[in-house]
Amino acid sequence: MDIGSATNQALIGMQSSQREMVNSAQQIAAAGTTQTQSQSAAQPVAGNTMDVVEPLINITQQQQVFDASARVVSAESENLGRLIDTEA
């Protein structure tokens, strides 16, 4: 595999997981604001707990994807550094 290709794929993975985390965070924020007019502000919405669980799980998964992609970039950088040191 080409070094540039591996780095590019890792960066794409980082960007994708970042987008997913932002989407999940928006879903979590929106879960607290979805009340119908018939519900008073003092009454909690019954579905809020379930509305938040999936985005929280997704954030955790995407953090792991992001971290794995970042480790690929780091490993590629180290390998490139060793290659340059070897050639020098």
C-alpha positions as CSV (number, residue, x, y, z in Angstrom):
1,M,0.0,0.0,0.0
2,D,1.2,3.5,-0.8
3,I,2.1,5.7,2.1
4,G,0.0,8.5,0.8
5,S,-2.9,6.2,0.2
6,A,-2.9,4.9,3.8
7,T,-2.6,8.4,5.2
8,N,-5.4,9.7,2.9
9,Q,-7.7,6.9,4.0
10,A,-6.9,7.6,7.7
11,L,-7.7,11.3,7.2
12,I,-10.9,10.4,5.4
13,G,-11.8,8.1,8.4
14,M,-11.1,11.0,10.8
15,Q,-13.2,13.4,8.9
16,S,-16.1,10.9,8.6
17,S,-16.1,10.1,12.3
18,Q,-16.0,13.8,13.1
19,R,-19.0,14.4,11.0
20,E,-20.9,11.5,12.7
21,M,-20.0,12.8,16.1
22,V,-21.3,16.3,15.2
23,N,-24.6,14.7,14.0
24,S,-24.9,12.6,17.1
25,A,-24.3,15.7,19.3
26,Q,-27.0,17.6,17.4
27,Q,-29.4,14.7,18.0
28,I,-28.6,14.7,21.7
29,A,-29.2,18.5,21.9
30,A,-32.4,18.2,19.9
31,A,-33.7,15.4,22.2
32,G,-34.1,17.8,25.1
33,T,-36.2,20.3,23.0
34,T,-38.8,18.0,21.4
35,Q,-42.0,18.6,23.4
36,T,-45.4,18.9,21.9
37,Q,-47.7,21.8,22.8
38,S,-49.9,19.6,25.0
39,Q,-46.9,18.8,27.3
40,S,-45.9,21.3,29.9
41,A,-42.3,22.3,30.3
42,A,-42.2,20.7,33.8
43,Q,-43.1,17.3,32.5
44,P,-40.2,15.2,31.1
45,V,-40.7,13.7,27.7
46,A,-40.9,9.9,28.0
47,G,-38.9,9.2,24.9
48,N,-36.0,11.4,25.7
49,T,-33.9,8.7,27.3
50,M,-34.2,6.4,24.3
51,D,-33.6,9.4,21.9
52,V,-30.3,10.0,23.6
53,V,-29.0,6.4,23.9
54,E,-28.3,5.7,20.3
55,P,-26.4,9.0,19.6
56,L,-24.3,8.4,22.8
57,I,-23.4,4.9,21.6
58,N,-22.6,6.3,18.1
59,I,-20.3,9.0,19.6
60,T,-18.4,6.3,21.5
61,Q,-18.0,4.2,18.4
62,Q,-16.9,7.2,16.3
63,Q,-14.3,8.2,19.0
64,Q,-12.8,4.7,18.6
65,V,-12.8,5.1,14.8
66,F,-11.2,8.5,15.0
67,D,-8.5,7.3,17.5
68,A,-7.7,4.3,15.2
69,S,-7.4,6.6,12.2
70,A,-5.2,8.9,14.1
71,R,-2.9,6.0,15.1
72,V,-2.6,5.1,11.4
73,V,-1.5,8.7,10.6
74,S,1.0,8.6,13.5
75,A,2.4,5.2,12.4
76,E,2.7,6.4,8.8
77,S,4.5,9.6,10.0
78,E,6.9,7.5,12.1
79,N,7.6,5.1,9.2
80,L,8.3,8.0,6.8
81,G,10.6,9.6,9.4
82,R,12.6,6.3,9.7
83,L,12.7,6.0,6.0
84,I,14.1,9.5,5.6
85,D,16.6,8.9,8.4
86,T,17.7,5.6,6.7
87,E,18.3,7.3,3.4
88,A,20.2,10.3,4.9
